Amino acid sequence: MENIDFLNVILRNGAAQSEAFAFYDQLDIVEPEEMIGMWKGDEIVTGHPLEGLLTASGWYGKEFIDEEHVHPLVFKKSNEVLYTISPNLLPLNLLPLNLLMQRLQHIPKKILSSSMTIMRPILKTNKSAARLRKVNHRGKVTSAMIYDNKGIIDVFRKIDENTLLGIMDIKEQSPDKTFFFILRKA
């Protein structure tokens, strides 16, 4: 099965963490210069507690301006206008991340979406909040987005020239519970 065909299957049906890792591990690396531009994101269901929260909050994707300037959280207003928010202003450090994600899962998605609309003026920024580097992860040296002030690294592999598979490596979380997502060139 071609990579893009398998991706469509797991986007539609979800996958076990082990299945998603097997797919990720066989993919090619991606170079930082290949990532420059705007990318539209989508979540892959693997049982991670973060699933559904980004989509419900209006997450659009990521923007890689250059290796030193990355907007990790690009959101979309109801009128289709894109804006970036600062992950530094999100209250992710109030509770241990796994406990926070468990609590957020119980918030109705409509309330989460409305909360993001209300908080937009406070969270919105034009300042970069991450950078691109190459890291050795799971046996391959590939591009990674490193948050400036969070214990999170998004590591990428290439499905094709316009599609990337990313995993969120969260410092406070067990590596067997990984958040998987894709980025498509916008």
N, CA, C and O atoms as a DFTB+ gen file, in Angstrom:
744 C
 N C O
     1  1       0.850      -1.175       0.000
     2  2       0.000       0.000       0.000
     3  2       0.897       1.241       0.000
     4  3       1.853       1.317       0.772
     5  1       0.595       2.195      -0.850
     6  2       1.344       3.453      -0.914
     7  2       1.175       4.237       0.383
     8  3       0.161       4.102       1.067
     9  1       2.168       5.056       0.718
    10  2       2.120       5.846       1.946
    11  2       0.874       6.711       2.044
    12  3       0.227       6.760       3.090
    13  1       0.534       7.398       0.945
    14  2      -0.616       8.301       0.975
    15  2      -1.921       7.514       1.135
    16  3      -2.856       7.991       1.779
    17  1      -1.988       6.320       0.555
    18  2      -3.173       5.472       0.715
    19  2      -3.312       5.018       2.164
    20  3      -4.407       5.040       2.726
    21  1      -2.194       4.605       2.766
    22  2      -2.227       4.182       4.168
    23  2      -2.602       5.352       5.063
    24  3      -3.363       5.187       6.017
    25  1      -2.070       6.539       4.761
    26  2      -2.421       7.730       5.531
    27  2      -3.923       7.960       5.496
    28  3      -4.534       8.225       6.532
    29  1      -4.528       7.859       4.311
    30  2      -5.974       8.066       4.192
    31  2      -6.757       7.054       5.016
    32  3      -7.798       7.386       5.583
    33  1      -6.265       5.826       5.085
    34  2      -6.918       4.785       5.886
    35  2      -6.864       5.154       7.368
    36  3      -7.880       5.082       8.061
    37  1      -5.687       5.548       7.859
    38  2      -5.603       5.854       9.292
    39  2      -6.273       7.181       9.642
    40  3      -6.719       7.360      10.776
    41  1      -6.353       8.112       8.696
    42  2      -7.120       9.338       8.944
    43  2      -8.605       9.014       9.086
    44  3      -9.307       9.610       9.903
    45  1      -9.063       8.077       8.292
    46  2     -10.483       7.697       8.302
    47  2     -10.813       6.792       9.491
    48  3     -11.834       6.984      10.151
    49  1      -9.955       5.808       9.766
    50  2     -10.276       4.773      10.748
    51  2      -9.517       4.887      12.061
    52  3      -9.863       4.203      13.024
    53  1      -8.497       5.728      12.126
    54  2      -7.641       5.766      13.298
    55  2      -6.629       4.633      13.234
    56  3      -6.633       3.841      12.291
    57  1      -5.766       4.558      14.233
    58  2      -4.729       3.520      14.277
    59  2      -4.290       3.337      15.722
    60  3      -4.422       4.246      16.542
    61  1      -3.775       2.172      16.024
    62  2      -3.142       1.949      17.321
    63  2      -1.825       2.726      17.328
    64  3      -1.244       2.981      16.273
    65  1      -1.364       3.094      18.502
    66  2      -0.079       3.793      18.612
    67  2       1.027       2.999      17.920
    68  3       1.842       3.575      17.200
    69  1       1.062       1.692      18.130
    70  2       2.117       0.862      17.537
    71  2       2.039       0.891      16.011
    72  3       3.073       0.908      15.344
    73  1       0.847       0.898      15.459
    74  2       0.658       0.947      14.006
    75  2       1.099       2.310      13.453
    76  3       1.744       2.385      12.407
    77  1       0.746       3.373      14.161
    78  2       1.142       4.723      13.734
    79  2       2.665       4.884      13.797
    80  3       3.261       5.495      12.910
    81  1       3.296       4.336      14.848
    82  2       4.757       4.397      14.946
    83  2       5.426       3.582      13.836
    84  3       6.441       4.011      13.286
    85  1       4.876       2.420      13.502
    86  2       5.446       1.600      12.422
    87  2       5.409       2.372      11.108
    88  3       6.369       2.329      10.339
    89  1       4.316       3.071      10.844
    90  2       4.187       3.894       9.641
    91  2       5.208       5.035       9.679
    92  3       5.927       5.261       8.706
    93  1       5.267       5.747      10.800
    94  2       6.186       6.864      10.975
    95  2       7.641       6.416      10.768
    96  3       8.403       7.074      10.060
    97  1       8.014       5.305      11.383
    98  2       9.400       4.837      11.338
    99  2       9.885       4.497       9.937
   100  3      11.080       4.615       9.665
   101  1       9.005       4.081       9.045
   102  2       9.447       3.701       7.701
   103  2       9.486       4.891       6.729
   104  3       9.935       4.746       5.592
   105  1       9.020       6.054       7.169
   106  2       9.005       7.231       6.292
   107  2      10.383       7.878       6.197
   108  3      11.235       7.697       7.067
   109  1      10.583       8.643       5.112
   110  2      11.828       9.373       4.891
   111  2      11.912      10.594       5.796
   112  3      10.900      11.087       6.295
   113  1      13.122      11.068       5.995
   114  2      13.347      12.309       6.741
   115  2      12.876      13.492       5.901
   116  3      12.651      13.379       4.696
   117  1      12.735      14.623       6.574
   118  2      12.424      15.874       5.883
   119  2      13.468      16.907       6.305
   120  3      13.817      17.015       7.480
   121  1      13.954      17.654       5.333
   122  2      14.951      18.700       5.586
   123  2      14.240      19.996       5.982
   124  3      13.121      20.239       5.530
   125  1      14.866      20.833       6.817
   126  2      14.233      22.079       7.246
   127  2      13.768      22.963       6.080
   128  3      12.681      23.540       6.135
   129  1      14.582      23.068       5.035
   130  2      14.204      23.948       3.916
   131  2      12.952      23.453       3.180
   132  3      12.279      24.244       2.519
   133  1      12.635      22.170       3.284
   134  2      11.429      21.630       2.658
   135  2      10.163      22.027       3.423
   136  3       9.054      21.897       2.904
   137  1      10.330      22.505       4.637
   138  2       9.191      22.796       5.494
   139  2       8.745      24.247       5.439
   140  3       7.687      24.586       5.968
   141  1       9.522      25.096       4.815
   142  2       9.201      26.521       4.796
   143  2       7.845      26.735       4.116
   144  3       7.579      26.200       3.040
   145  1       6.998      27.530       4.772
   146  2       5.676      27.842       4.239
   147  2       4.580      27.553       5.250
   148  3       4.842      27.225       6.407
   149  1       3.343      27.683       4.781
   150  2       2.162      27.433       5.605
   151  2       1.708      25.995       5.391
   152  3       1.683      25.502       4.264
   153  1       1.349      25.330       6.482
   154  2       0.917      23.933       6.450
   155  2      -0.404      23.790       7.188
   156  3      -0.569      24.326       8.284
   157  1      -1.339      23.072       6.593
   158  2      -2.635      22.792       7.218
   159  2      -2.543      21.467       7.963
   160  3      -2.063      20.472       7.422
   161  1      -3.006      21.465       9.202
   162  2      -2.881      20.288      10.042
   163  2      -4.153      19.476      10.172
   164  3      -5.254      19.971       9.932
   165  1      -3.983      18.228      10.555
   166  2      -5.090      17.319      10.841
   167  2      -4.599      16.300      11.865
   168  3      -3.444      15.876      11.831
   169  1      -5.476      15.918      12.759
   170  2      -5.113      14.963      13.802
   171  2      -5.339      13.527      13.342
   172  3      -6.232      13.256      12.539
   173  1      -4.523      12.612      13.856
   174  2      -4.714      11.181      13.622
   175  2      -5.142      10.561      14.946
   176  3      -4.474      10.743      15.964
   177  1      -6.232       9.845      14.935
   178  2      -6.764       9.228      16.147
   179  2      -5.970       7.968      16.481
   180  3      -5.963       6.995      15.728
   181  1      -5.295       8.018      17.645
   182  2      -4.534       6.863      18.138
   183  2      -4.789       6.619      19.626
   184  3      -4.141       5.772      20.240
   185  1      -5.731       7.360      20.198
   186  2      -6.031       7.200      21.613
   187  2      -5.323       8.176      22.531
   188  3      -5.356       8.002      23.749
   189  1      -4.686       9.196      21.982
   190  2      -4.006      10.202      22.803
   191  2      -5.034      11.174      23.403
   192  3      -5.988      11.543      22.717
   193  1      -4.865      11.593      24.655
   194  2      -5.856      12.468      25.280
   195  2      -5.987      13.851      24.646
   196  3      -7.001      14.515      24.858
   197  1      -5.011      14.302      23.884
   198  2      -5.071      15.611      23.232
   199  2      -5.966      15.609      21.989
   200  3      -6.373      16.670      21.516
   201  1      -6.271      14.425      21.463
   202  2      -7.044      14.327      20.212
   203  2      -8.386      15.042      20.308
   204  3      -9.128      14.900      21.280
   205  1      -8.665      15.811      19.269
   206  2      -9.930      16.525      19.185
   207  2      -9.879      17.926      19.755
   208  3     -10.677      18.778      19.364
   209  1      -8.956      18.185      20.675
   210  2      -8.902      19.492      21.317
   211  2      -8.411      20.579      20.370
   212  3      -8.979      21.671      20.340
   213  1      -7.367      20.297      19.598
   214  2      -6.863      21.300      18.657
   215  2      -7.906      21.615      17.584
   216  3      -8.163      22.779      17.277
   217  1      -8.497      20.577      17.024
   218  2      -9.494      20.780      15.982
   219  2     -10.675      21.579      16.517
   220  3     -11.140      22.512      15.862
   221  1     -11.166      21.219      17.706
   222  2     -12.313      21.913      18.299
   223  2     -12.007      23.376      18.596
   224  3     -12.905      24.218      18.577
   225  1     -10.744      23.678      18.870
   226  2     -10.385      25.057      19.199
   227  2     -10.112      25.907      17.959
   228  3      -9.818      27.096      18.083
   229  1     -10.205      25.315      16.766
   230  2     -10.020      26.081      15.533
   231  2      -8.620      26.027      14.966
   232  3      -8.255      26.860      14.136
   233  1      -7.818      25.048      15.406
   234  2      -6.449      24.921      14.901
   235  2      -6.461      24.720      13.394
   236  3      -7.198      23.887      12.867
   237  1      -5.632      25.499      12.713
   238  2      -5.469      25.383      11.264
   239  2      -4.210      24.601      10.923
   240  3      -4.248      23.689      10.097
   241  1      -3.077      24.957      11.563
   242  2      -1.821      24.284      11.242
   243  2      -0.623      25.023      11.798
   244  3      -0.664      25.555      12.908
   245  1       0.457      25.051      11.008
   246  2       1.727      25.655      11.417
   247  2       2.305      26.462      10.257
   248  3       2.047      26.169       9.090
   249  1       3.091      27.484      10.601
   250  2       3.778      28.269       9.582
   251  2       5.266      28.311       9.909
   252  3       5.679      28.732      10.990
   253  1       6.057      27.860       8.934
   254  2       7.509      27.856       9.054
   255  2       8.042      28.979       8.172
   256  3       8.085      28.835       6.950
   257  1       8.446      30.091       8.772
   258  2       8.947      31.242       8.016
   259  2      10.387      30.983       7.585
   260  3      10.737      31.166       6.419
   261  1      11.213      30.558       8.526
   262  2      12.589      30.120       8.285
   263  2      12.984      29.286       9.498
   264  3      12.143      29.015      10.355
   265  1      14.235      28.879       9.586
   266  2      14.638      27.989      10.675
   267  2      14.555      28.633      12.052
   268  3      14.442      27.928      13.055
   269  1      14.607      29.942      12.115
   270  2      14.574      30.650      13.401
   271  2      13.193      31.165      13.782
   272  3      12.978      31.562      14.927
   273  1      12.258      31.164      12.845
   274  2      10.943      31.769      13.077
   275  2       9.826      30.839      12.632
   276  3       9.599      30.632      11.440
   277  1       9.131      30.282      13.627
   278  2       8.048      29.345      13.367
   279  2       6.843      29.730      14.219
   280  3       6.974      30.060      15.398
   281  1       5.676      29.680      13.599
   282  2       4.407      29.846      14.316
   283  2       3.812      28.447      14.476
   284  3       3.255      27.897      13.525
   285  1       3.929      27.866      15.685
   286  2       3.469      26.495      15.878
   287  2       1.956      26.355      15.956
   288  3       1.417      25.270      15.735
   289  1       1.270      27.451      16.272
   290  2      -0.181      27.382      16.445
   291  2      -0.869      28.438      15.587
   292  3      -1.025      29.588      15.998
   293  1      -1.275      28.029      14.395
   294  2      -2.027      28.889      13.499
   295  2      -3.488      28.453      13.597
   296  3      -3.803      27.270      13.465
   297  1      -4.364      29.411      13.827
   298  2      -5.791      29.140      13.961
   299  2      -6.564      29.855      12.865
   300  3      -6.045      30.752      12.201
   301  1      -7.823      29.439      12.687
   302  2      -8.668      30.028      11.646
   303  2      -9.957      30.537      12.277
   304  3     -10.645      29.818      13.003
   305  1     -10.265      31.805      11.977
   306  2     -11.534      32.386      12.411
   307  2     -12.660      31.817      11.550
   308  3     -12.410      31.188      10.522
   309  1     -13.885      32.040      11.976
   310  2     -15.042      31.558      11.215
   311  2     -15.121      32.206       9.831
   312  3     -15.735      31.648       8.922
   313  1     -14.501      33.382       9.666
   314  2     -14.490      34.040       8.353
   315  2     -13.294      33.618       7.500
   316  3     -12.986      34.257       6.493
   317  1     -12.618      32.529       7.913
   318  2     -11.486      31.932       7.184
   319  2     -10.172      32.698       7.327
   320  3      -9.177      32.297       6.725
   321  1     -10.129      33.781       8.100
   322  2      -8.899      34.532       8.314
   323  2      -8.017      33.768       9.304
   324  3      -8.483      33.315      10.349
   325  1      -6.727      33.635       8.955
   326  2      -5.778      32.931       9.810
   327  2      -5.113      33.901      10.775
   328  3      -4.893      35.069      10.453
   329  1      -4.796      33.394      11.974
   330  2      -4.052      34.172      12.959
   331  2      -3.196      33.217      13.780
   332  3      -3.492      32.025      13.863
   333  1      -2.137      33.742      14.383
   334  2      -1.244      32.906      15.190
   335  2      -1.428      33.251      16.653
   336  3      -1.700      34.396      17.013
   337  1      -1.271      32.218      17.503
   338  2      -1.357      32.464      18.934
   339  2      -0.049      32.034      19.594
   340  3       0.720      31.240      19.051
   341  1       0.170      32.583      20.774
   342  2       1.368      32.262      21.528
   343  2       1.102      31.065      22.442
   344  3       0.228      31.133      23.306
   345  1       1.847      29.970      22.261
   346  2       1.677      28.842      23.178
   347  2       2.107      29.209      24.598
   348  3       1.714      28.543      25.555
   349  1       2.910      30.262      24.737
   350  2       3.375      30.691      26.054
   351  2       2.236      31.243      26.900
   352  3       2.317      31.233      28.128
   353  1       1.174      31.725      26.256
   354  2       0.052      32.292      26.994
   355  2      -1.027      31.262      27.319
   356  3      -1.969      31.560      28.053
   357  1      -0.893      30.052      26.776
   358  2      -1.845      28.993      27.102
   359  2      -1.526      28.465      28.497
   360  3      -0.355      28.292      28.835
   361  1      -2.538      28.210      29.303
   362  2      -2.298      27.798      30.696
   363  2      -1.925      26.321      30.816
   364  3      -2.531      25.585      31.594
   365  1      -0.937      25.896      30.053
   366  2      -0.560      24.485      30.052
   367  2       0.273      24.093      31.260
   368  3       0.443      22.901      31.518
   369  1       0.792      25.045      31.999
   370  2       1.652      24.710      33.130
   371  2       0.925      24.752      34.470
   372  3       1.553      24.598      35.517
   373  1      -0.405      24.962      34.450
   374  2      -1.156      25.021      35.698
   375  2      -1.264      23.662      36.374
   376  3      -1.274      23.572      37.601
   377  1      -1.344      22.614      35.577
   378  2      -1.439      21.242      36.062
   379  2      -0.441      20.405      35.279
   380  3      -0.008      20.814      34.201
   381  1      -0.061      19.226      35.804
   382  2       0.733      18.322      34.957
   383  2      -0.014      18.089      33.639
   384  3      -1.237      17.949      33.631
   385  1       0.725      18.048      32.533
   386  2       0.118      18.013      31.207
   387  2      -0.879      16.873      31.032
   388  3      -1.940      17.074      30.440
   389  1      -0.561      15.683      31.534
   390  2      -1.490      14.564      31.351
   391  2      -2.797      14.803      32.112
   392  3      -3.864      14.439      31.618
   393  1      -2.735      15.407      33.303
   394  2      -3.945      15.713      34.063
   395  2      -4.739      16.824      33.380
   396  3      -5.967      16.759      33.309
   397  1      -4.045      17.839      32.881
   398  2      -4.715      18.920      32.165
   399  2      -5.456      18.390      30.944
   400  3      -6.599      18.774      30.698
   401  1      -4.813      17.506      30.174
   402  2      -5.453      16.956      28.972
   403  2      -6.670      16.124      29.338
   404  3      -7.676      16.162      28.631
   405  1      -6.597      15.371      30.434
   406  2      -7.756      14.589      30.866
   407  2      -8.924      15.502      31.202
   408  3     -10.068      15.193      30.865
   409  1      -8.654      16.608      31.853
   410  2      -9.724      17.552      32.226
   411  2     -10.289      18.251      30.993
   412  3     -11.501      18.440      30.888
   413  1      -9.418      18.634      30.060
   414  2      -9.883      19.308      28.853
   415  2     -10.764      18.407      27.996
   416  3     -11.651      18.896      27.296
   417  1     -10.532      17.105      28.044
   418  2     -11.328      16.164      27.254
   419  2     -12.802      16.221      27.622
   420  3     -13.659      15.917      26.792
   421  1     -13.103      16.600      28.838
   422  2     -14.484      16.594      29.312
   423  2     -15.212      17.908      29.025
   424  3     -16.404      18.026      29.305
   425  1     -14.513      18.884      28.475
   426  2     -15.142      20.151      28.111
   427  2     -15.809      19.971      26.750
   428  3     -15.163      19.533      25.799
   429  1     -17.092      20.304      26.648
   430  2     -17.751      20.189      25.332
   431  2     -17.001      21.009      24.276
   432  3     -16.556      22.125      24.543
   433  1     -16.871      20.443      23.084
   434  2     -16.086      21.068      22.009
   435  2     -16.608      22.463      21.656
   436  3     -15.821      23.345      21.310
   437  1     -17.917      22.673      21.737
   438  2     -18.490      23.987      21.418
   439  2     -18.011      25.040      22.421
   440  3     -17.753      26.184      22.046
   441  1     -17.892      24.655      23.691
   442  2     -17.400      25.589      24.710
   443  2     -15.927      25.898      24.462
   444  3     -15.499      27.043      24.602
   445  1     -15.163      24.894      24.100
   446  2     -13.749      25.099      23.800
   447  2     -13.581      26.064      22.629
   448  3     -12.745      26.967      22.677
   449  1     -14.378      25.871      21.581
   450  2     -14.328      26.741      20.413
   451  2     -14.701      28.176      20.783
   452  3     -14.029      29.119      20.364
   453  1     -15.766      28.344      21.564
   454  2     -16.196      29.680      21.998
   455  2     -15.140      30.336      22.878
   456  3     -14.907      31.541      22.783
   457  1     -14.503      29.541      23.737
   458  2     -13.453      30.077      24.613
   459  2     -12.286      30.620      23.800
   460  3     -11.729      31.667      24.129
   461  1     -11.917      29.907      22.738
   462  2     -10.819      30.382      21.888
   463  2     -11.195      31.700      21.210
   464  3     -10.344      32.575      21.050
   465  1     -12.444      31.849      20.814
   466  2     -12.901      33.094      20.195
   467  2     -12.797      34.246      21.200
   468  3     -12.335      35.335      20.860
   469  1     -13.223      33.999      22.416
   470  2     -13.172      35.028      23.458
   471  2     -11.724      35.379      23.811
   472  3     -11.402      36.549      24.014
   473  1     -10.858      34.376      23.885
   474  2      -9.467      34.580      24.292
   475  2      -8.562      35.079      23.162
   476  3      -7.416      35.455      23.410
   477  1      -9.064      35.085      21.925
   478  2      -8.239      35.447      20.766
   479  2      -7.455      36.739      20.959
   480  3      -6.256      36.751      20.681
   481  1      -8.077      37.842      21.427
   482  2      -7.289      39.082      21.561
   483  2      -6.111      38.958      22.524
   484  3      -5.104      39.646      22.358
   485  1      -6.226      38.096      23.522
   486  2      -5.155      37.918      24.497
   487  2      -4.072      36.991      23.964
   488  3      -2.884      37.238      24.172
   489  1      -4.477      35.917      23.275
   490  2      -3.546      34.887      22.809
   491  2      -2.852      35.223      21.499
   492  3      -1.768      34.712      21.218
   493  1      -3.475      36.082      20.698
   494  2      -2.976      36.397      19.358
   495  2      -1.604      37.074      19.422
   496  3      -1.354      37.923      20.277
   497  1      -0.717      36.677      18.494
   498  2       0.622      37.262      18.431
   499  2       1.155      37.177      17.006
   500  3       0.688      36.368      16.205
   501  1       2.121      38.007      16.705
   502  2       2.861      37.900      15.449
   503  2       4.278      37.402      15.703
   504  3       5.061      37.210      14.773
   505  1       4.593      37.195      16.985
   506  2       5.947      36.790      17.380
   507  2       6.121      35.278      17.219
   508  3       5.255      34.491      17.599
   509  1       7.239      34.906      16.658
   510  2       7.597      33.497      16.521
   511  2       7.680      32.852      17.902
   512  3       8.070      33.495      18.877
   513  1       7.302      31.550      17.976
   514  2       7.324      30.851      19.268
   515  2       8.041      29.501      19.193
   516  3       7.973      28.702      20.127
   517  1       8.730      29.254      18.070
   518  2       9.447      27.981      17.914
   519  2      10.513      28.156      16.832
   520  3      10.575      29.180      16.151
   521  1      11.343      27.130      16.699
   522  2      12.353      27.134      15.633
   523  2      12.521      25.720      15.087
   524  3      12.120      24.740      15.715
   525  1      13.112      25.643      13.927
   526  2      13.349      24.363      13.249
   527  2      14.792      23.922      13.454
   528  3      15.723      24.715      13.314
   529  1      14.963      22.653      13.786
   530  2      16.280      22.053      13.911
   531  2      16.199      20.614      13.436
   532  3      15.111      20.050      13.317
   533  1      17.350      20.025      13.165
   534  2      17.398      18.599      12.858
   535  2      17.732      17.866      14.150
   536  3      18.623      18.270      14.897
   537  1      17.010      16.792      14.400
   538  2      17.250      15.991      15.595
   539  2      17.298      14.512      15.216
   540  3      16.729      14.084      14.212
   541  1      17.993      13.752      16.049
   542  2      18.024      12.302      15.879
   543  2      16.879      11.746      16.715
   544  3      16.894      11.829      17.943
   545  1      15.895      11.184      16.039
   546  2      14.713      10.672      16.730
   547  2      14.296       9.353      16.116
   548  3      14.059       9.275      14.910
   549  1      14.203       8.323      16.925
   550  2      13.804       6.993      16.476
   551  2      14.680       6.514      15.321
   552  3      14.197       5.901      14.369
   553  1      15.992       6.810      15.424
   554  2      16.970       6.264      14.496
   555  2      17.206       7.043      13.217
   556  3      17.962       6.591      12.357
   557  1      16.578       8.202      13.068
   558  2      16.806       9.018      11.873
   559  2      16.968      10.481      12.270
   560  3      16.312      10.961      13.195
   561  1      17.853      11.186      11.556
   562  2      18.040      12.617      11.765
   563  2      17.110      13.343      10.810
   564  3      17.271      13.267       9.592
   565  1      16.132      14.052      11.375
   566  2      15.085      14.684      10.579
   567  2      14.732      16.042      11.190
   568  3      15.237      16.394      12.256
   569  1      13.884      16.788      10.529
   570  2      13.479      18.108      11.013
   571  2      12.550      17.993      12.205
   572  3      11.723      17.088      12.305
   573  1      12.724      18.955      13.109
   574  2      11.874      19.036      14.294
   575  2      11.597      20.501      14.597
   576  3      12.437      21.373      14.374
   577  1      10.409      20.746      15.105
   578  2      10.034      22.083      15.548
   579  2      10.145      22.092      17.064
   580  3       9.461      21.332      17.749
   581  1      11.010      22.958      17.585
   582  2      11.254      23.032      19.021
   583  2      10.595      24.307      19.551
   584  3      10.929      25.419      19.140
   585  1       9.655      24.117      20.469
   586  2       8.989      25.269      21.091
   587  2      10.002      26.061      21.897
   588  3      10.874      25.481      22.545
   589  1       9.893      27.382      21.862
   590  2      10.836      28.229      22.581
   591  2      10.743      28.055      24.098
   592  3      11.771      28.029      24.775
   593  1       9.538      27.936      24.637
   594  2       9.379      27.925      26.094
   595  2       8.507      26.785      26.613
   596  3       7.921      26.895      27.690
   597  1       8.417      25.715      25.873
   598  2       7.632      24.554      26.301
   599  2       8.501      23.314      26.171
   600  3       9.415      23.279      25.348
   601  1       8.227      22.313      26.963
   602  2       8.945      21.052      26.872
   603  2       8.332      20.161      25.796
   604  3       8.000      19.002      26.047
   605  1       8.187      20.719      24.590
   606  2       7.544      19.998      23.483
   607  2       8.401      20.143      22.231
   608  3       8.869      21.234      21.904
   609  1       8.596      19.027      21.540
   610  2       9.276      19.017      20.249
   611  2       8.393      18.239      19.281
   612  3       8.028      17.096      19.557
   613  1       8.046      18.851      18.148
   614  2       7.311      18.157      17.087
   615  2       8.344      17.641      16.085
   616  3       9.131      18.417      15.544
   617  1       8.338      16.344      15.845
   618  2       9.322      15.711      14.965
   619  2       8.597      15.220      13.716
   620  3       7.514      14.643      13.810
   621  1       9.202      15.453      12.532
   622  2       8.509      15.225      11.261
   623  2       9.199      14.183      10.383
   624  3      10.421      14.029      10.399
   625  1       8.377      13.483       9.625
   626  2       8.826      12.597       8.554
   627  2       7.987      12.923       7.323
   628  3       6.875      13.439       7.430
   629  1       8.541      12.614       6.155
   630  2       7.910      12.984       4.885
   631  2       7.110      11.815       4.315
   632  3       7.637      10.722       4.109
   633  1       5.826      12.074       4.065
   634  2       4.977      11.112       3.356
   635  2       5.149      11.330       1.856
   636  3       5.333      10.381       1.093
   637  1       5.085      12.601       1.445
   638  2       5.441      13.014       0.087
   639  2       5.828      14.492       0.166
   640  3       5.883      15.051       1.262
   641  1       6.095      15.129      -0.966
   642  2       6.585      16.513      -0.967
   643  2       5.606      17.494      -0.328
   644  3       6.011      18.564       0.127
   645  1       4.327      17.142      -0.292
   646  2       3.306      18.054       0.222
   647  2       2.637      17.568       1.501
   648  3       1.692      18.196       1.979
   649  1       3.114      16.461       2.062
   650  2       2.462      15.875       3.232
   651  2       3.505      15.360       4.212
   652  3       4.405      14.606       3.839
   653  1       3.375      15.775       5.473
   654  2       4.285      15.356       6.528
   655  2       3.508      14.661       7.635
   656  3       2.353      14.995       7.898
   657  1       4.141      13.704       8.275
   658  2       3.598      13.092       9.476
   659  2       4.406      13.626      10.644
   660  3       5.634      13.543      10.646
   661  1       3.721      14.174      11.636
   662  2       4.387      14.720      12.801
   663  2       3.981      13.981      14.059
   664  3       2.872      13.459      14.168
   665  1       4.903      13.947      15.003
   666  2       4.589      13.427      16.323
   667  2       5.006      14.475      17.349
   668  3       6.022      15.151      17.191
   669  1       4.211      14.595      18.387
   670  2       4.478      15.565      19.435
   671  2       5.176      14.848      20.588
   672  3       4.580      14.023      21.280
   673  1       6.440      15.177      20.776
   674  2       7.245      14.611      21.850
   675  2       7.134      15.569      23.042
   676  3       7.718      16.652      23.038
   677  1       6.377      15.151      24.059
   678  2       6.106      15.996      25.218
   679  2       6.952      15.508      26.389
   680  3       6.875      14.343      26.779
   681  1       7.758      16.405      26.944
   682  2       8.716      16.031      27.981
   683  2       8.063      15.327      29.164
   684  3       8.613      14.344      29.661
   685  1       6.903      15.800      29.634
   686  2       6.278      15.236      30.822
   687  2       5.420      14.013      30.534
   688  3       4.716      13.540      31.426
   689  1       5.459      13.497      29.328
   690  2       4.553      12.416      28.969
   691  2       5.311      11.177      28.522
   692  3       6.373      11.276      27.908
   693  1       4.767      10.031      28.827
   694  2       5.362       8.761      28.431
   695  2       5.439       8.681      26.909
   696  3       4.477       9.036      26.229
   697  1       6.577       8.218      26.356
   698  2       6.706       8.156      24.892
   699  2       5.775       7.136      24.230
   700  3       5.646       7.134      23.006
   701  1       5.126       6.274      25.011
   702  2       4.186       5.335      24.399
   703  2       2.799       5.952      24.218
   704  3       1.900       5.302      23.683
   705  1       2.616       7.201      24.659
   706  2       1.376       7.941      24.419
   707  2       1.752       9.189      23.632
   708  3       2.003      10.249      24.207
   709  1       1.785       9.054      22.340
   710  2       2.245      10.130      21.471
   711  2       1.087      10.674      20.649
   712  3       0.232       9.920      20.184
   713  1       1.070      12.002      20.476
   714  2       0.074      12.667      19.642
   715  2       0.593      12.690      18.208
   716  3       1.668      13.229      17.947
   717  1      -0.163      12.111      17.281
   718  2       0.187      12.054      15.858
   719  2      -0.667      13.049      15.080
   720  3      -1.857      13.203      15.354
   721  1      -0.053      13.723      14.108
   722  2      -0.784      14.660      13.262
   723  2      -0.119      14.718      11.901
   724  3       1.029      14.306      11.734
   725  1      -0.855      15.232      10.936
   726  2      -0.261      15.431       9.619
   727  2      -0.287      16.923       9.296
   728  3      -1.086      17.686       9.840
   729  1       0.603      17.308       8.403
   730  2       0.624      18.651       7.838
   731  2       0.616      18.518       6.328
   732  3       1.379      17.747       5.746
   733  1      -0.262      19.286       5.710
   734  2      -0.322      19.341       4.237
   735  2       0.030      20.754       3.804
   736  3      -0.476      21.726       4.363
   737  1       0.901      20.865       2.807
   738  2       1.315      22.168       2.283
   739  2       0.072      22.948       1.854
   740  3      -0.748      22.458       1.078
   741  1      -0.048      24.174       2.376
   742  2      -1.225      25.004       2.053
   743  2      -0.983      25.782       0.769
   744  3      -1.853      26.535       0.331
